[in-house]
Amino acid sequence: MTDELLVNVMPGEIRAAMVSDGELVELFIERRRKASLVGNVYLGRVSRVIPGMDAAFMEIGIGRAAFIGADAAREFDPRNDDPGNGPGNDNETSSDTAHEPGRRNGGRIGDHLTEGQVITVQVVKDAIGGKGAQVTRRMALPGRYLVLTPARHRVSVSRQITDKAEQDRLSGIMTGIAGPDEGFILRTAAAGAQADELQQDAEYLRRVLIDIEAARDQRNAPALLHGELDPLPRIFRDHLHETVKTIRVDDGESCARIRDFCTRFMPRMADRIQRHGGPEPIFALHDIEDGIARAGQPHIGLKSGGGLVIEATEALTAIDVNSGSFTDASTIIDTALHTNLEAAAEIARQIRLRNIGGMIVIDFIHMDEDDHWDRVIDGLETGLAGDHTHSRVIGLTGAGLVELTRRRRRESLIQALTDPCMACAGTGRISSPETVAHDIMRALRREARNGGPGPISIMAAADVIDMLEEDAAPSYEALVSTLGRLVTLRRAPEYAREHFDIFIG
């Protein structure tokens, strides 16, 4: 399998598409207005303890109270620890322990927190919908190869590293690096890493921890103590592995900056970075834009003629598998197996691409043979094996449904790109004004480059123009300043939100 990372940089937005064997499998979107807080460390003050919820709310300085549960409020106890749910642990929880959500090992919330108490916390989940950010006291600081877990006094290896000899080699190296009061998790990227690389990563993480402790002593709550890397370096740190052979970036300044980052921290990747300077937008390669559009649709066709229907609710995501018109198999039994195997691979891809989290229930085509179910579930697990976000296939229920869970730390792709559609009473989605504004900015840069000379006029729905003139104004104005032309915005009340026109001359 050969992977390629395509990076589209615009003022106010970064999009990175992971492509595997020519097919879009994962998309990362970071917008300046809604930057992720996951991994940030804050000095917070407990504002309210709610015994009935066994949780508390905290002020951390972001304008909205953060949520902390009883388990996350419990301080580390080296005699009874676990790798936790920290920001560096996506599908990289150590293989020697398992963390079950909702487990209560250390009493009720009132045993750990009181109103007005000041503690250091780390964000593990961004605010999603009406829910605030989720935080924990169990700090986990991710590097390229390691996750530093202060006060957790042991070395563990990512469950993604399955080779026993490699596990032993890495553990042996870290025995000579980790101090008696330190804990480290070796990330998936550590496979094949040499002792000097692990040593360098450990030293970097120790410096980060020292800076956090110094800031904690100097600041008053609520305050930011440590901010995660900028979006682009963070994507490279967390999602680049040896299978990624080519990295294309369509912005010269960003390309140079990320090449310098890789030279310092990921030298094996530096030579793989290329500047995309072709006449076509970078996401025209492999039809990425079309792939993003399809990822917003509930219906997904399968090559055999079958299909998937993906429906998300507040509590769970339901996926239905239909056989469609597939008739190549010799029997109904073969048809069901063939379609289900194809569906399992596509479902795994869609879960990653759409960033679906929480409980997922799949209604495969009914099969009677136990070994057929084993093959389908194995196919689903194989498809999810490359996912950096931790997931767990629970298995077949008595009702004939397959259940799995996937950690939810950020908005899904649909939530990030769309708003609920009020015209259909919230049963559907429509592109958000911010998404259309970024579509316009990409089209504006393309038309200014390829069109004729003269002033440019943009017509769009009123709320989209409002976005360009207000919240997205810094990004829009930065783009216009590079064009050297007069650009006029015009409101068109009759336009649907997703419709816009660009006129030149």
C-alpha positions in Angstrom: 0.0 0.0 0.0 1.4 3.4 -1.0 0.0 6.5 0.7 0.2 10.1 -0.4 -0.6 13.3 1.6 -2.0 16.3 -0.3 -2.1 19.6 1.5 -4.2 22.6 0.4 -3.3 25.8 2.3 -5.6 28.9 2.1 -5.8 31.9 4.4 -7.8 30.8 7.4 -8.0 27.1 6.4 -5.8 24.1 6.0 -7.0 20.9 4.4 -4.9 17.7 4.2 -6.1 14.6 2.3 -4.6 11.2 2.9 -4.8 9.1 -0.2 -4.1 5.3 -0.2 -3.6 3.6 -3.6 -5.3 6.5 -5.3 -8.4 6.6 -3.0 -9.2 9.2 -0.4 -9.2 7.6 3.1 -8.8 10.5 5.5 -9.4 14.2 5.6 -8.1 16.8 8.1 -9.6 20.3 8.2 -8.4 23.1 10.4 -9.9 26.6 10.3 -8.5 29.6 12.1 -11.8 30.4 13.6 -12.4 26.9 15.0 -8.9 25.7 15.8 -8.8 22.4 17.8 -7.9 22.7 21.5 -7.1 19.0 21.9 -3.7 18.7 23.6 -3.7 22.2 25.1 -2.9 22.3 28.8 -4.7 24.9 31.0 -4.6 26.0 34.6 -8.3 25.8 35.4 -10.6 26.6 38.2 -13.5 24.3 39.2 -16.7 26.4 38.9 -19.3 23.8 39.7 -19.3 20.2 41.1 -22.4 18.2 40.2 -22.7 15.0 42.3 -25.7 13.8 40.3 -23.7 13.7 37.1 -20.5 12.6 38.9 -18.8 15.4 37.1 -17.7 19.0 37.3 -17.4 22.1 35.1 -14.3 24.2 34.9 -13.3 27.6 33.7 -10.1 27.3 31.6 -10.2 30.7 29.8 -11.9 29.8 26.5 -15.2 31.5 27.2 -17.1 28.3 27.8 -17.0 25.9 30.7 -15.1 22.6 30.2 -16.4 19.3 31.4 -14.5 16.8 33.6 -15.7 13.4 34.7 -14.8 11.6 38.0 -12.3 9.3 36.3 -10.5 12.2 34.6 -10.6 14.2 37.8 -8.7 11.5 39.7 -5.0 12.3 40.1 -2.4 9.7 39.0 -1.7 6.9 41.4 1.3 4.8 40.2 -0.1 1.8 42.0 -3.3 1.8 40.0 -2.8 3.7 36.8 -3.8 3.3 33.2 -2.8 5.0 30.0 -5.8 7.2 30.1 -7.5 9.1 27.4 -4.9 11.7 26.6 -4.5 13.5 23.3 -1.5 11.5 22.2 -3.2 8.1 22.6 -5.4 7.8 19.5 -5.3 4.1 18.9 -1.9 4.0 20.6 -3.0 3.0 24.0 -0.4 0.6 25.5 -0.9 -3.1 24.9 -0.5 -4.0 28.5 -3.6 -2.2 29.8 -7.1 -1.4 28.7 -9.1 1.7 29.6 -12.8 1.2 29.7 -14.9 4.4 29.4 -17.0 5.1 32.5 -15.0 2.9 34.8 -14.9 4.2 38.4 -11.7 3.3 40.2 -11.3 6.3 42.6 -14.6 7.3 44.2 -17.1 10.0 43.3 -16.4 13.5 41.9 -16.6 15.1 45.3 -13.6 13.0 46.5 -11.4 14.7 44.0 -12.6 18.2 43.3 -14.2 21.1 45.2 -15.6 24.4 43.8 -12.9 27.0 43.5 -10.1 24.5 43.3 -7.3 25.3 40.8 -5.8 22.3 38.9 -3.8 21.6 35.7 -5.9 20.0 33.0 -5.5 18.9 29.4 -8.2 19.0 26.7 -9.0 15.6 25.3 -12.1 16.4 23.3 -13.2 19.6 21.5 -16.6 21.2 22.1 -19.1 19.4 19.8 -22.6 20.7 19.3 -24.0 21.9 22.6 -21.3 20.1 24.7 -18.3 21.9 26.0 -14.7 20.7 25.7 -13.7 17.7 27.8 -10.6 17.8 30.0 -8.6 15.5 32.2 -5.9 15.7 34.9 -4.0 12.8 33.3 -1.6 14.7 31.1 -0.2 13.1 28.0 2.3 15.0 25.9 2.8 13.6 22.4 6.0 13.8 20.4 6.8 12.2 17.1 7.7 8.8 18.6 6.7 9.0 22.2 4.0 10.1 24.5 5.2 11.4 27.9 2.8 10.5 30.7 4.0 12.2 33.9 3.8 10.2 37.1 2.9 7.0 35.2 6.0 5.0 36.0 6.4 2.6 33.2 7.1 2.2 29.5 4.4 0.8 27.2 4.2 0.1 23.5 1.4 1.0 21.1 -1.0 -1.8 20.3 -0.5 -1.0 16.6 3.1 -2.4 16.9 2.3 -6.1 16.8 5.7 -7.6 16.1 7.0 -9.0 19.4 10.7 -8.6 18.6 10.1 -4.9 17.8 8.2 -4.4 21.0 11.1 -5.9 22.9 13.7 -3.9 21.1 11.8 -0.6 21.7 11.2 -1.4 25.3 14.8 -2.2 25.8 15.9 1.1 24.4 13.5 3.0 26.5 14.6 1.3 29.7 17.8 3.2 29.3 16.1 6.5 28.5 13.1 6.7 30.9 13.8 8.0 34.4 12.4 6.2 37.5 9.6 8.8 37.8 8.7 8.9 34.1 6.2 7.1 31.9 6.3 6.8 28.1 4.1 5.2 25.5 5.9 4.3 22.3 3.7 5.5 19.4 3.1 3.6 16.2 5.6 5.8 14.4 8.3 4.5 16.7 8.5 1.2 14.8 12.0 1.1 13.3 13.2 4.2 15.3 16.7 4.3 16.5 17.9 5.0 20.1 19.1 8.5 19.2 15.7 9.4 17.7 13.9 8.2 20.8 16.4 10.0 23.1 15.8 13.3 21.2 12.1 12.9 21.4 12.2 12.2 25.1 14.4 15.3 25.7 12.0 17.5 23.7 9.0 16.3 25.8 10.9 16.8 29.1 11.5 20.4 28.0 7.8 20.8 27.3 6.9 19.5 30.7 9.4 21.8 32.4 7.9 24.8 30.6 4.4 23.8 31.6 5.4 23.5 35.3 7.1 26.9 35.2 4.1 28.6 33.6 1.8 27.0 36.2 3.8 28.7 39.0 3.7 32.1 37.3 0.1 32.4 36.1 -3.3 32.8 37.7 -6.2 30.6 36.7 -7.7 30.4 34.2 -4.8 30.4 31.9 -3.2 28.5 28.9 0.0 26.8 30.0 0.8 24.9 26.8 -0.6 25.1 23.3 -0.4 22.2 20.9 1.6 22.5 17.6 0.1 24.5 14.7 -2.3 22.5 12.6 0.1 21.6 9.8 3.1 20.4 11.9 0.6 18.5 14.1 -0.9 16.7 11.1 2.6 15.7 10.0 3.7 14.6 13.5 0.6 12.5 14.2 -0.3 11.0 10.8 2.9 10.6 8.8 4.3 7.1 8.6 6.7 5.2 6.4 3.8 4.2 4.0 3.5 7.9 3.0 5.9 8.1 0.1 4.9 11.5 -1.3 3.8 14.8 0.3 2.5 17.6 -1.9 1.9 21.1 -0.5 0.3 23.8 -2.7 1.7 26.8 -0.8 5.4 27.7 -1.1 5.8 29.3 2.3 4.0 26.4 4.0 6.0 23.9 2.0 9.3 25.5 3.2 8.1 25.7 6.8 7.0 22.1 7.0 10.2 20.9 5.2 12.2 22.7 8.0 10.0 21.0 10.6 10.6 17.6 9.1 14.3 18.2 8.8 14.5 18.9 12.5 12.1 16.3 13.9 11.3 13.8 11.0 14.4 13.7 8.8 13.3 10.6 6.9 10.3 12.5 5.6 12.0 15.7 4.5 12.9 14.5 1.0 9.4 13.3 0.3 7.9 16.9 0.5 7.2 18.5 -2.9 5.7 21.8 -3.9 2.6 21.4 -6.0 2.8 24.1 -8.7 0.7 22.6 -11.5 -2.1 24.5 -13.2 -4.8 22.5 -11.6 -5.8 22.8 -7.9 -4.1 20.2 -5.8 -7.4 18.6 -4.8 -8.1 17.9 -8.4 -5.6 15.1 -8.1 -7.4 11.8 -7.4 -10.7 13.8 -7.5 -10.4 14.8 -3.9 -13.1 17.5 -4.1 -15.6 15.0 -5.5 -14.6 12.6 -2.7 -15.3 15.2 -0.1 -18.7 15.9 -1.7 -19.6 12.2 -1.7 -18.6 11.9 2.0 -21.5 14.3 2.8 -24.1 12.0 1.2 -26.0 9.3 3.1 -25.9 6.9 0.2 -22.7 5.2 -0.9 -22.6 2.9 -3.9 -20.5 -0.3 -3.9 -18.7 -1.5 -7.1 -20.8 -4.7 -7.0 -24.0 -2.8 -7.3 -24.8 -2.9 -3.6 -24.8 0.1 -1.4 -24.6 1.7 2.1 -26.9 4.1 3.8 -25.3 6.1 6.6 -27.5 7.9 9.1 -26.1 9.8 12.1 -28.1 10.6 15.3 -27.1 12.2 18.5 -26.6 8.9 20.2 -25.2 6.7 17.4 -24.5 6.2 13.7 -26.5 3.5 11.9 -25.1 1.9 8.7 -27.4 -0.3 6.5 -25.9 -2.6 3.9 -28.0 -3.4 0.8 -27.2 -6.0 -1.8 -28.6 -4.0 -4.8 -28.3 -5.6 -8.2 -25.3 -7.8 -7.6 -25.8 -11.2 -9.3 -22.3 -12.5 -10.1 -22.1 -14.9 -7.2 -23.5 -18.4 -7.7 -25.8 -18.5 -4.8 -27.7 -16.1 -2.4 -25.2 -17.2 0.3 -22.3 -16.2 -1.9 -24.0 -12.9 -2.8 -24.5 -12.0 0.9 -20.9 -12.8 1.8 -19.4 -11.0 -1.2 -21.4 -7.9 -0.6 -20.8 -7.8 3.1 -17.0 -8.2 2.6 -17.0 -5.3 0.1 -19.2 -3.3 2.5 -16.9 -4.0 5.5 -13.9 -2.5 3.6 -15.9 0.6 2.5 -17.5 1.1 5.9 -14.0 1.2 7.5 -12.9 3.8 4.9 -16.0 5.9 5.4 -15.7 5.9 9.2 -12.2 7.3 8.9 -13.1 9.8 6.1 -16.2 11.1 7.8 -14.5 11.0 11.2 -17.5 9.2 12.7 -17.2 8.7 16.5 -19.2 7.1 19.3 -21.4 4.1 18.9 -21.7 2.7 15.4 -24.2 -0.1 14.5 -24.0 -1.9 11.2 -26.9 -3.9 9.7 -25.1 -6.3 7.2 -27.0 -8.6 4.9 -28.1 -11.6 6.9 -25.9 -14.7 6.9 -26.3 -18.0 8.6 -22.7 -19.3 8.5 -20.6 -18.4 11.5 -17.4 -18.5 9.5 -18.8 -16.0 7.1 -19.5 -13.6 9.9 -16.0 -14.1 11.2 -14.6 -13.2 7.7 -16.7 -10.0 7.6 -15.8 -8.9 11.1 -12.1 -9.6 10.3 -12.5 -7.5 7.2 -13.9 -4.6 9.2 -11.1 -4.9 11.7 -8.5 -5.0 9.0 -10.0 -1.9 7.4 -9.8 0.0 10.7 -6.2 -1.2 11.5 -4.7 1.9 9.8 -7.0 4.3 11.7 -5.1 6.5 14.1 -8.2 7.1 16.2 -8.9 4.2 18.6 -11.8 2.0 17.6 -13.1 -1.4 18.9 -15.2 -3.9 17.1 -17.5 -5.3 19.8 -19.0 -8.0 17.5 -22.3 -9.5 16.5 -25.3 -8.8 18.7 -28.3 -11.2 19.3 -30.3 -9.0 16.9 -27.8 -9.7 14.1 -26.2 -6.3 14.1 -22.4 -5.6 14.3 -21.5 -3.0 17.0 -18.3 -1.0 17.2 -17.1 2.1 19.0 -14.7 4.8 17.9 -13.2 7.5 20.0 -14.9 10.9 19.4 -12.5 13.9 20.0 -13.5 16.3 17.3 -16.5 17.1 15.1 -17.3 14.7 12.4 -16.7 15.8 8.8 -20.4 16.5 8.3 -20.6 18.6 11.5 -17.4 20.5 10.5 -18.7 21.4 7.0 -22.4 21.8 7.3 -25.2 23.3 9.5 -28.6 21.7 10.2 -31.0 22.6 7.4 -33.9 24.6 8.9 -35.9 24.2 5.7 -36.3 20.5 6.4 -36.8 20.9 10.2 -33.3 19.7 11.0 -33.6 16.3 9.2 -30.9 17.3 6.7 -27.7 19.4 6.4 -26.7 22.4 4.4 -23.2 23.8 3.9 -22.4 26.4 6.5 -21.7 30.0 5.5 -18.0 29.5 6.5 -17.7 26.4 4.2 -19.2 28.3 1.3 -17.0 31.3 2.1 -13.9 29.1 1.8 -15.3 27.6 -1.4 -15.5 31.1 -2.8 -12.0 32.0 -1.7 -10.6 28.9 -3.5 -12.6 29.7 -6.6 -11.6 33.4 -6.5 -7.9 32.5 -6.4 -8.4 30.0 -9.3 -10.4 32.5 -11.4 -8.0 35.4 -10.8 -5.1 33.1 -11.9 -6.8 31.7 -15.0 -9.3 34.4 -16.1 -8.8 37.7 -17.9 -7.7 41.1 -16.4 -10.0 43.5 -14.7 -12.0 43.9 -11.5 -13.8 41.0 -10.0 -17.3 40.8 -8.6 -18.6 38.1 -6.3 -22.4 37.4 -5.9 -23.5 35.1 -3.1 -26.2 34.7 -0.5 -26.4 37.4 2.2 -25.2 35.2 5.1 -22.2 34.1 3.0 -21.2 37.7 2.2 -21.6 38.5 5.9 -19.2 35.7 6.7 -16.6 37.1 4.2 -17.0 40.7 5.6 -17.0 39.7 9.3 -15.7 36.5 10.8 -13.8 35.3 7.7 -12.6 38.9 6.9 -8.9 38.4 7.9 -8.6 35.4 5.6 -10.5 37.0 2.8 -8.6 40.2 3.0 -5.3 38.4 3.1 -6.2 36.6 -0.1 -7.5 39.7 -1.9 -4.2 41.5 -1.0 -2.3 38.9 -3.0 -4.5 39.3 -6.1 -3.7 42.9 -6.9 -7.3 43.5 -8.2 -10.4 45.3 -7.1 -12.8 42.7 -5.7 -16.4 43.6 -4.9 -18.9 41.6 -2.8 -22.6 41.7 -3.7 -25.4 40.2 -1.8 -27.9 38.2 -3.8 -31.0 37.5 -1.6 -32.4 35.1 -4.2 -29.4 32.8 -4.2 -29.4 29.6 -2.2 -26.6 29.5 0.3 -24.4 27.1 -1.7 -24.8 29.1 -4.9 -22.4 31.8 -5.9 -21.0 33.5 -9.1 -17.7 35.2 -9.9 -17.6 37.8 -12.7 -14.4 39.2 -14.2 -14.2 42.5 -16.0 
